[in-house]
Amino acid sequence: MTANASSSSATSRLEIDLLAAGRLPPLPAAFLAGRETDLLAPMRPLPPGELPHGDPPAVDRGELAAALADANAGWGHPRAAELAARLADPATRVVVTGQQPGLYGGPLLTLTKLAAAVRWAETLEAAGRPAVPVFWVATEDHDWDEMTRVALLTRDGPKSYDLGADPEALRPVGLRRFGDRLAELEERIRSDLDHDLAIAAFERARRRYRPDATFGDAFCRFLIDLLGERAPLFLDALDPAVKRLQRPWLRRLVERRGEVSASLAAAHAELERRGLPLQVTPQPGASPLFLITGGERRRIEWTEDGDGFTLRGGEGPAEPVARLIEIAEDAPERLSPGVLARPAVQDALLGTTLQIMGPAETSYLAQAAAVHRVLGVPPLWTALRPQVMVLESRQIEQLGELGVSLAEILDQPVERLLADRLGEDLVTPAQQRLEAVLDELRAPLLAVDATLESPWQKTRDQIGRAFEQLSSKHAKAVARRHDVWLRRLEKIRESCLPEEHLQERHLSVVHFLARYGPSFVDAYWRDFELDPRRLQVLEIDPGGGS
């Protein structure tokens, strides 16, 4: 793996400025550009290239550090005691990120977020500011389909595997064990593997992902095994010791329910006033809390008078809010913050200095900030995680030979790209000439009769659609004449957009281990950068011993 392509021209073809290219959602794009930042208070978006400044919040993390030391040692973390001691020190800055505990390490973006937290902590340490990375494992979630899917590039192309239909809807994954269906999944995957390296990678994963293991336990053990001393401290959101330490914040969410609802409503109204999208749809009467009952995680909804609550989809009469306060004190493991409250609970508990969020997560921070304000969470910084694409050296060379950019591969059909690069696009120039004639005709037509605007536009649209169809058929005919190049471009696009999804959001961590071996992590780590403004292309030479 190399940090850059072999020449400046090759590098420029791989560069994608995510902000300039409009490839970020509206709110992350605005924050990177220094706009709308007041929506995040008490959070502050960290400008690219800068370090978080200021002292860490005055939070006593002694009990939390002890709990994480025990948990991480149990998962085999070689630096559990050292990192926990650092966490307990009030002078230490906490860098936090998190993700659901996906099967076999989840998608590649999991590794990206984890690497970003560790690299940020290292950067702060190098600047003389003690720091520790923490990875929040969202074991309270119950998104079965997302967490049980494994996507690979097999010899037959992209393939997705899963554990089948959810047998226990609404049950948090941290309370589940894999069971016998895991062996069936492994057998389906193994039947599609065609070399010893891939089989070895899955054998390594099987040591942690066993039928009797829980999602969270297997996830933490696997990533610690993979990363060794590089691993951050892992925090299981359902760890009873962690839940006990959340009691003050869970209780406050109940006691200040009216303020929370009003603050969220005000945040929603302000976003709409500014013409910005709501990532989380407002739900009148819904709290940002869930109650785990009978093994199911159900949304808490307030009664009209605000003094009682019911459970969404549940049966029976409303119960008094006082009952929830009792649960927060006596059984906090039964209360679970939702997507808009989880960041506030996390940051209050950890005394966060810097949180690392993905584009979708950053999109809902302007709503989640409303809960931070009500709970009185101290000010903190937030940074957008980097985005990464892994390409092989030969793929980069092939793009260079044709003069094709990464942006074009992501955005255009490969047949049309090939026809254009081979200088055989006969259709587009003719279309441009005809459209120019039509454009010249518009003014004289409207001078005769203004009502001719509509038929003129209709004619232009019809001609455009006809040329589009002709162009597509011509491009495919050209591509058939250059079958070798067509297959190469198709393979590159398949790697970048497997099953039409961005690579980092779709292909599993274990796919890259199966394809490149355990040294993939070393190479990934060496070349990984923190800049969130551009799509990073990490180049790997499969035969180069990286």
C-alpha positions as CSV (number, residue, x, y, z in Angstrom):
1,M,0.0,0.0,0.0
2,T,1.3,3.5,-0.8
3,A,0.1,6.8,0.4
4,N,-0.1,8.4,-3.0
5,A,-0.5,7.4,-6.6
6,S,2.6,7.1,-8.8
7,S,2.4,10.6,-10.3
8,S,0.8,13.9,-9.7
9,S,-1.6,13.5,-12.7
10,A,-2.7,10.1,-11.3
11,T,-3.2,11.7,-7.9
12,S,-5.3,14.5,-9.3
13,R,-7.6,11.9,-11.0
14,L,-8.2,10.2,-7.7
15,E,-8.8,13.4,-5.7
16,I,-12.4,14.2,-4.9
17,D,-13.1,17.4,-2.9
18,L,-16.3,16.2,-1.1
19,L,-17.4,19.8,-0.3
20,A,-16.7,21.3,-3.7
21,A,-18.2,18.3,-5.5
22,G,-21.5,18.5,-3.5
23,R,-21.0,15.0,-2.1
24,L,-21.9,15.8,1.5
25,P,-25.3,16.2,3.0
26,P,-26.4,19.8,3.6
27,L,-25.6,20.1,7.3
28,P,-22.1,18.5,7.3
29,A,-21.3,20.7,4.2
30,A,-22.5,23.8,6.0
31,F,-20.4,23.0,9.1
32,L,-17.3,22.4,7.1
33,A,-17.8,25.7,5.3
34,G,-18.2,27.5,8.7
35,R,-21.9,28.1,8.3
36,E,-24.9,27.4,10.6
37,T,-22.5,26.4,13.4
38,D,-24.7,28.1,16.0
39,L,-27.2,25.3,15.6
40,L,-24.8,22.9,17.4
41,A,-24.2,24.7,20.7
42,P,-22.8,23.6,23.1
43,M,-21.0,21.5,20.4
44,R,-18.6,23.3,18.1
45,P,-17.5,21.9,14.7
46,L,-13.8,21.6,14.5
47,P,-12.3,23.5,11.5
48,P,-10.2,21.1,9.3
49,G,-6.6,21.3,10.2
50,E,-7.1,22.6,13.7
51,L,-6.8,20.9,17.1
52,P,-9.5,21.0,19.8
53,H,-8.5,23.7,22.3
54,G,-9.5,24.4,25.9
55,D,-9.3,22.2,29.0
56,P,-11.3,19.0,29.3
57,P,-14.6,19.1,31.2
58,A,-14.3,18.6,34.9
59,V,-15.8,15.1,35.0
60,D,-15.0,12.3,37.5
61,R,-14.3,9.3,35.4
62,G,-12.8,7.0,38.0
63,E,-15.6,4.5,38.2
64,L,-16.1,4.4,34.5
65,A,-12.4,3.9,33.9
66,A,-12.4,0.9,36.3
67,A,-15.4,-0.6,34.6
68,L,-13.8,-0.2,31.1
69,A,-10.5,-1.6,32.4
70,D,-12.2,-4.8,33.5
71,A,-14.3,-5.1,30.4
72,N,-11.4,-4.5,27.9
73,A,-9.1,-6.8,29.8
74,G,-11.8,-9.5,29.5
75,W,-11.9,-8.9,25.7
76,G,-8.1,-9.3,25.5
77,H,-7.1,-5.7,25.1
78,P,-3.3,-5.5,25.7
79,R,-3.4,-1.9,26.9
80,A,-6.6,-2.0,28.9
81,A,-5.1,-0.9,32.2
82,E,-2.9,1.8,30.6
83,L,-5.7,3.4,28.6
84,A,-8.2,3.1,31.6
85,A,-5.7,4.9,33.9
86,R,-5.4,7.6,31.3
87,L,-9.2,7.9,31.1
88,A,-9.4,8.3,34.9
89,D,-7.0,11.3,34.8
90,P,-9.0,14.5,34.9
91,A,-6.4,16.1,32.6
92,T,-7.1,13.7,29.8
93,R,-9.1,14.6,26.8
94,V,-11.6,12.0,25.5
95,V,-11.9,11.4,21.8
96,V,-15.1,9.3,21.2
97,T,-16.7,7.7,18.2
98,G,-19.0,4.7,17.9
99,Q,-21.0,2.3,15.7
100,Q,-23.3,-0.6,15.9
101,P,-21.6,-4.0,16.5
102,G,-21.9,-5.3,13.0
103,L,-21.1,-8.9,12.1
104,Y,-17.4,-9.6,11.4
105,G,-16.5,-6.0,12.3
106,G,-19.2,-4.4,10.3
107,P,-18.6,-2.3,7.2
108,L,-15.3,-0.6,6.4
109,L,-16.5,2.7,7.8
110,T,-16.3,1.1,11.3
111,L,-12.5,0.8,10.9
112,T,-12.4,4.3,9.5
113,K,-14.2,5.8,12.5
114,L,-12.1,3.8,14.9
115,A,-8.8,4.8,13.2
116,A,-9.9,8.4,13.2
117,A,-10.5,8.4,17.0
118,V,-7.1,6.8,17.7
119,R,-5.3,9.1,15.3
120,W,-6.9,12.2,16.8
121,A,-5.9,11.0,20.3
122,E,-2.3,10.5,19.0
123,T,-2.3,13.9,17.5
124,L,-3.4,15.5,20.7
125,E,-0.8,13.6,22.6
126,A,1.9,14.7,20.2
127,A,0.8,18.3,20.9
128,G,1.3,17.8,24.6
129,R,-2.4,17.3,25.4
130,P,-3.1,14.0,27.1
131,A,-5.9,12.1,25.3
132,V,-7.5,8.7,25.1
133,P,-9.7,7.2,22.3
134,V,-13.0,5.5,23.3
135,F,-15.3,3.5,20.9
136,W,-19.0,3.4,22.0
137,V,-20.4,0.1,20.9
138,A,-24.2,0.7,20.3
139,T,-25.4,-2.7,21.6
140,E,-28.7,-1.2,22.6
141,D,-29.8,-0.8,19.0
142,H,-32.1,-3.4,17.4
143,D,-31.5,-2.8,13.7
144,W,-31.1,-6.5,12.9
145,D,-30.9,-6.2,9.1
146,E,-28.1,-3.7,9.2
147,M,-26.0,-5.5,11.8
148,T,-26.3,-9.0,10.4
149,R,-25.4,-8.3,6.8
150,V,-22.0,-9.2,5.4
151,A,-21.0,-7.9,2.0
152,L,-18.0,-9.3,0.0
153,L,-16.6,-9.2,-3.5
154,T,-16.5,-12.8,-4.5
155,R,-15.2,-14.5,-7.7
156,D,-18.7,-14.1,-9.0
157,G,-19.0,-10.4,-8.1
158,P,-20.5,-8.6,-5.1
159,K,-22.5,-10.7,-2.7
160,S,-24.4,-10.0,0.5
161,Y,-25.0,-12.6,3.2
162,D,-27.1,-12.3,6.3
163,L,-28.5,-14.3,9.2
164,G,-32.1,-14.3,7.9
165,A,-35.2,-12.7,9.2
166,D,-35.1,-11.1,12.7
167,P,-36.4,-13.7,15.1
168,E,-36.9,-11.2,18.0
169,A,-37.9,-7.8,16.7
170,L,-37.1,-4.9,19.0
171,R,-34.7,-7.0,21.1
172,P,-31.3,-5.1,21.5
173,V,-28.5,-7.0,19.8
174,G,-26.4,-6.8,22.9
175,L,-28.9,-9.2,24.6
176,R,-28.7,-11.7,21.8
177,R,-26.5,-14.7,21.0
178,F,-25.8,-15.7,17.4
179,G,-27.1,-19.3,17.7
180,D,-26.9,-22.0,15.1
181,R,-27.7,-19.7,12.1
182,L,-24.1,-18.4,12.3
183,A,-22.7,-21.7,11.2
184,E,-25.1,-21.8,8.3
185,L,-24.0,-18.3,7.3
186,E,-20.3,-19.3,7.5
187,E,-20.9,-22.3,5.3
188,R,-22.5,-20.1,2.6
189,I,-19.6,-17.7,2.7
190,R,-16.9,-20.4,2.7
191,S,-18.5,-22.0,-0.4
192,D,-17.8,-18.8,-2.3
193,L,-14.2,-18.4,-1.1
194,D,-11.6,-19.5,-3.6
195,H,-8.2,-19.1,-1.9
196,D,-6.4,-19.9,1.3
197,L,-6.0,-16.2,2.4
198,A,-9.8,-15.7,2.5
199,I,-10.4,-18.9,4.3
200,A,-7.7,-18.0,6.9
201,A,-9.4,-14.6,7.5
202,F,-12.7,-16.2,8.2
203,E,-11.1,-18.8,10.5
204,R,-9.7,-15.9,12.5
205,A,-13.1,-14.3,12.7
206,R,-14.7,-17.6,13.7
207,R,-12.6,-17.6,16.9
208,R,-14.5,-14.6,18.1
209,Y,-17.9,-15.0,16.4
210,R,-19.2,-18.2,17.9
211,P,-22.8,-19.4,18.3
212,D,-22.7,-18.7,22.1
213,A,-21.2,-15.2,21.7
214,T,-23.2,-12.0,22.0
215,F,-23.0,-9.4,19.2
216,G,-21.1,-6.9,21.4
217,D,-18.7,-9.4,22.9
218,A,-17.7,-10.9,19.6
219,F,-17.4,-7.4,18.0
220,C,-15.1,-6.1,20.7
221,R,-13.0,-9.3,20.8
222,F,-12.6,-9.4,17.0
223,L,-11.5,-5.8,16.6
224,I,-9.1,-5.9,19.6
225,D,-7.6,-9.1,18.2
226,L,-7.3,-7.4,14.8
227,L,-5.8,-4.1,16.1
228,G,-3.8,-5.2,19.1
229,E,-2.1,-2.2,20.9
230,R,-3.7,0.2,18.4
231,A,-7.2,-0.6,19.7
232,P,-9.1,2.2,21.6
233,L,-11.0,1.5,24.8
234,F,-14.3,-0.2,23.9
235,L,-17.4,0.8,25.8
236,D,-20.4,-1.6,25.6
237,A,-23.5,0.6,25.9
238,L,-25.3,-2.2,27.8
239,D,-22.6,-2.9,30.3
240,P,-24.4,-2.9,33.7
241,A,-21.6,-0.8,35.3
242,V,-21.8,1.8,32.5
243,K,-25.6,1.9,32.8
244,R,-25.4,2.5,36.5
245,L,-23.2,5.5,35.8
246,Q,-25.8,6.9,33.4
247,R,-28.4,7.2,36.1
248,P,-28.2,10.9,36.7
249,W,-28.6,11.7,33.0
250,L,-31.3,9.1,32.4
251,R,-33.3,10.5,35.4
252,R,-32.7,14.1,34.1
253,L,-34.2,13.1,30.7
254,V,-37.3,12.0,32.5
255,E,-37.5,14.9,35.0
256,R,-36.9,17.5,32.3
257,R,-39.1,15.9,29.7
258,G,-41.1,19.1,29.1
259,E,-37.9,21.1,28.5
260,V,-36.5,18.4,26.3
261,S,-39.6,18.3,24.2
262,A,-39.7,22.1,23.9
263,S,-36.0,22.3,23.1
264,L,-36.3,19.6,20.4
265,A,-39.4,21.4,18.9
266,A,-37.5,24.7,18.8
267,A,-34.5,23.0,17.1
268,H,-36.8,21.5,14.5
269,A,-38.5,24.8,13.8
270,E,-35.2,26.6,13.4
271,L,-33.9,24.0,11.0
272,E,-37.1,24.3,8.9
273,R,-36.9,28.1,9.0
274,R,-33.4,28.0,7.6
275,G,-34.5,25.5,4.9
276,L,-32.3,22.7,6.3
277,P,-33.4,19.1,6.3
278,L,-34.5,17.2,9.4
279,Q,-32.5,13.9,9.6
280,V,-34.8,12.6,12.4
281,T,-38.6,13.1,11.8
282,P,-40.3,14.9,14.7
283,Q,-42.8,12.7,16.6
284,P,-45.2,14.7,18.8
285,G,-45.4,13.1,22.3
286,A,-42.5,10.8,21.7
287,S,-39.6,10.9,24.2
288,P,-36.0,10.4,23.2
289,L,-36.0,7.4,25.5
290,F,-36.8,3.7,25.2
291,L,-37.8,1.2,27.9
292,I,-36.5,-2.4,27.7
293,T,-39.3,-4.6,28.8
294,G,-39.9,-8.3,28.1
295,G,-36.6,-8.2,26.1
296,E,-38.0,-5.6,23.7
297,R,-36.8,-2.0,23.4
298,R,-39.9,0.2,23.0
299,R,-40.2,3.9,22.6
300,I,-41.6,5.9,25.6
301,E,-44.4,8.3,24.8
302,W,-45.7,10.9,27.1
303,T,-49.4,11.3,27.9
304,E,-51.0,14.7,27.0
305,D,-50.8,16.0,30.5
306,G,-47.1,15.0,30.7
307,D,-47.6,13.1,33.9
308,G,-47.8,9.7,32.5
309,F,-46.3,7.5,29.8
310,T,-47.1,4.6,27.5
311,L,-45.0,2.4,25.3
312,R,-45.3,2.5,21.6
313,G,-46.9,-0.7,20.4
314,G,-47.6,-1.8,23.9
315,E,-50.8,-2.6,25.7
316,G,-52.3,-1.5,28.9
317,P,-53.1,1.9,30.6
318,A,-50.6,4.7,31.0
319,E,-48.3,4.6,34.0
320,P,-47.1,7.5,36.1
321,V,-43.8,9.2,35.2
322,A,-42.6,8.5,38.8
323,R,-42.3,4.9,37.7
324,L,-39.7,5.8,35.2
325,I,-37.7,7.8,37.8
326,E,-37.7,4.7,40.0
327,I,-36.4,2.6,37.0
328,A,-33.7,5.1,36.3
329,E,-32.5,4.8,39.9
330,D,-33.0,1.0,40.5
331,A,-32.8,-0.6,37.1
332,P,-31.0,1.9,34.7
333,E,-30.2,-0.9,32.3
334,R,-33.8,-0.9,31.3
335,L,-33.7,2.7,30.1
336,S,-32.1,3.3,26.7
337,P,-31.5,6.7,25.1
338,G,-32.6,7.1,21.4
339,V,-30.6,8.6,18.6
340,L,-31.2,12.2,19.7
341,A,-30.4,11.6,23.4
342,R,-27.5,9.1,23.1
343,P,-24.8,11.7,22.1
344,A,-25.8,13.8,25.2
345,V,-25.6,10.9,27.6
346,Q,-22.3,9.7,26.0
347,D,-20.7,13.1,26.2
348,A,-21.9,13.8,29.7
349,L,-20.7,10.4,31.0
350,L,-17.3,10.7,29.3
351,G,-16.6,14.4,29.5
352,T,-16.0,14.4,25.8
353,T,-13.5,16.8,24.3
354,L,-13.9,15.6,20.6
355,Q,-16.6,13.4,19.1
356,I,-16.1,11.9,15.6
357,M,-19.3,11.5,13.6
358,G,-20.2,10.3,10.1
359,P,-22.1,12.4,7.5
360,A,-25.5,11.0,8.5
361,E,-24.8,11.4,12.2
362,T,-23.5,14.9,11.8
363,S,-26.8,15.6,9.9
364,Y,-28.8,15.0,13.1
365,L,-26.5,16.8,15.5
366,A,-28.4,20.1,15.1
367,Q,-31.4,18.2,16.6
368,A,-29.4,16.2,19.2
369,A,-27.8,19.5,20.4
370,A,-31.2,20.4,21.9
371,V,-30.8,17.6,24.4
372,H,-27.2,18.6,25.2
373,R,-28.5,22.1,26.1
374,V,-31.2,20.8,28.4
375,L,-28.9,18.3,30.2
376,G,-26.2,21.0,30.6
377,V,-23.5,19.0,28.9
378,P,-20.2,21.0,28.9
379,P,-19.0,22.4,25.5
380,L,-17.2,20.0,23.2
381,W,-15.9,19.7,19.7
382,T,-17.2,17.6,16.9
383,A,-15.4,16.5,13.7
384,L,-16.6,14.8,10.6
385,R,-15.0,11.4,10.0
386,P,-12.8,10.9,6.9
387,Q,-14.2,9.0,4.0
388,V,-12.0,6.3,2.4
389,M,-11.8,4.3,-0.8
390,V,-9.5,1.3,-1.1
391,L,-8.2,0.6,-4.7
392,E,-5.5,-1.8,-5.9
393,S,-2.4,-0.4,-7.7
394,R,-3.4,-2.1,-11.0
395,Q,-6.8,-0.5,-10.9
396,I,-5.3,3.0,-10.4
397,E,-2.9,2.3,-13.3
398,Q,-5.8,1.3,-15.5
399,L,-7.7,4.5,-14.7
400,G,-4.6,6.4,-15.6
401,E,-4.1,4.7,-18.9
402,L,-7.6,5.7,-20.0
403,G,-7.5,9.1,-18.3
404,V,-10.6,8.3,-16.2
405,S,-11.1,10.0,-12.9
406,L,-12.5,8.4,-9.8
407,A,-15.4,10.9,-9.8
408,E,-16.3,9.7,-13.4
409,I,-16.2,6.1,-12.3
410,L,-18.6,6.9,-9.4
411,D,-21.0,8.9,-11.5
412,Q,-21.1,7.6,-15.1
413,P,-21.9,4.3,-16.9
414,V,-18.7,2.6,-17.8
415,E,-19.8,2.1,-21.4
416,R,-20.1,5.8,-21.9
417,L,-16.8,6.5,-20.2
418,L,-15.1,4.0,-22.5
419,A,-16.6,5.4,-25.7
420,D,-15.6,8.9,-24.7
421,R,-12.0,8.0,-23.8
422,L,-11.6,6.0,-27.0
423,G,-12.7,9.0,-29.0
424,E,-15.6,7.1,-30.5
425,D,-18.5,9.2,-29.1
426,L,-20.3,10.1,-32.3
427,V,-23.6,11.0,-30.7
428,T,-22.8,13.7,-28.1
429,P,-21.2,16.2,-30.6
430,A,-24.2,15.8,-32.9
431,Q,-26.6,16.3,-30.0
432,Q,-24.8,19.4,-28.9
433,R,-25.0,20.9,-32.5
434,L,-28.7,20.2,-32.8
435,E,-29.4,21.6,-29.3
436,A,-27.5,24.7,-30.3
437,V,-29.7,25.1,-33.3
438,L,-32.8,24.7,-31.2
439,D,-31.5,27.3,-28.7
440,E,-31.0,29.8,-31.5
441,L,-34.6,29.1,-32.7
442,R,-36.2,29.9,-29.3
443,A,-36.1,33.7,-29.4
444,P,-37.5,34.1,-32.9
445,L,-40.3,31.6,-32.1
446,L,-41.3,33.5,-29.0
447,A,-41.2,36.8,-30.9
448,V,-43.9,35.3,-33.1
449,D,-46.0,33.9,-30.2
450,A,-45.0,33.6,-26.5
451,T,-47.2,30.5,-26.2
452,L,-44.6,28.6,-28.4
453,E,-42.4,28.4,-25.3
454,S,-44.0,25.1,-24.2
455,P,-43.9,23.3,-27.5
456,W,-40.3,24.4,-28.0
457,Q,-39.3,23.1,-24.6
458,K,-41.2,19.8,-25.3
459,T,-39.4,19.4,-28.6
460,R,-36.1,20.0,-27.0
461,D,-36.8,17.5,-24.2
462,Q,-38.0,14.8,-26.7
463,I,-34.9,15.3,-28.8
464,G,-32.7,15.1,-25.6
465,R,-34.4,11.8,-24.6
466,A,-34.0,10.3,-28.1
467,F,-30.3,11.2,-28.2
468,E,-29.9,9.8,-24.7
469,Q,-31.2,6.4,-25.8
470,L,-29.1,6.5,-29.0
471,S,-26.0,7.5,-27.0
472,S,-26.5,4.6,-24.6
473,K,-26.9,2.1,-27.4
474,H,-23.9,3.5,-29.3
475,A,-21.7,3.4,-26.1
476,K,-22.6,-0.3,-25.5
477,A,-21.7,-1.1,-29.1
478,V,-18.4,0.6,-28.7
479,A,-17.8,-1.2,-25.4
480,R,-18.4,-4.5,-27.0
481,R,-15.6,-3.8,-29.5
482,H,-13.3,-3.2,-26.6
483,D,-14.3,-6.0,-24.3
484,V,-11.1,-6.1,-22.3
485,W,-11.2,-2.5,-21.3
486,L,-15.0,-2.8,-20.6
487,R,-14.4,-5.6,-18.1
488,R,-11.6,-3.7,-16.4
489,L,-13.7,-0.6,-15.9
490,E,-16.6,-2.7,-14.7
491,K,-14.4,-4.4,-12.1
492,I,-13.1,-1.1,-10.9
493,R,-16.6,0.4,-10.6
494,E,-17.8,-2.8,-8.9
495,S,-15.0,-2.4,-6.3
496,C,-15.9,1.3,-5.7
497,L,-19.7,0.8,-5.8
498,P,-20.5,-2.8,-4.9
499,E,-24.2,-3.4,-5.5
500,E,-24.5,0.4,-6.2
501,H,-23.4,1.3,-2.6
502,L,-20.3,3.2,-1.6
503,Q,-17.5,0.8,-0.8
504,E,-16.9,1.9,2.8
505,R,-20.6,1.7,3.6
506,H,-21.1,-1.8,2.1
507,L,-18.1,-4.0,2.0
508,S,-17.3,-5.6,5.4
509,V,-14.0,-5.2,7.2
510,V,-13.5,-9.0,6.9
511,H,-13.7,-8.7,3.1
512,F,-10.4,-6.7,3.1
513,L,-8.8,-9.1,5.4
514,A,-9.9,-12.0,3.2
515,R,-8.5,-10.3,0.1
516,Y,-5.3,-8.8,1.4
517,G,-4.5,-10.6,4.6
518,P,-3.9,-9.2,8.1
519,S,-1.2,-6.7,6.8
520,F,-4.1,-4.8,5.3
521,V,-4.6,-3.2,8.7
522,D,-1.0,-2.1,9.0
523,A,-1.1,-0.5,5.5
524,Y,-4.5,1.1,6.2
525,W,-3.2,2.6,9.4
526,R,0.0,3.9,7.9
527,D,-1.7,5.8,5.1
528,F,-4.9,6.9,6.8
529,E,-5.3,10.7,7.2
530,L,-7.8,12.8,9.1
531,D,-8.9,15.3,6.4
532,P,-12.7,15.1,6.1
533,R,-13.0,17.3,3.1
534,R,-11.8,14.8,0.5
535,L,-12.3,11.2,-0.4
536,Q,-9.1,9.4,0.5
537,V,-7.9,6.7,-1.9
538,L,-5.7,4.2,-0.1
539,E,-3.7,2.3,-2.7
540,I,-2.8,-1.4,-2.1
541,D,-0.6,-3.7,-4.1
542,P,-1.9,-7.2,-3.4
543,G,1.4,-8.8,-4.5
544,G,3.6,-6.2,-2.8
545,G,3.7,-7.7,0.6
546,S,2.1,-4.6,2.2
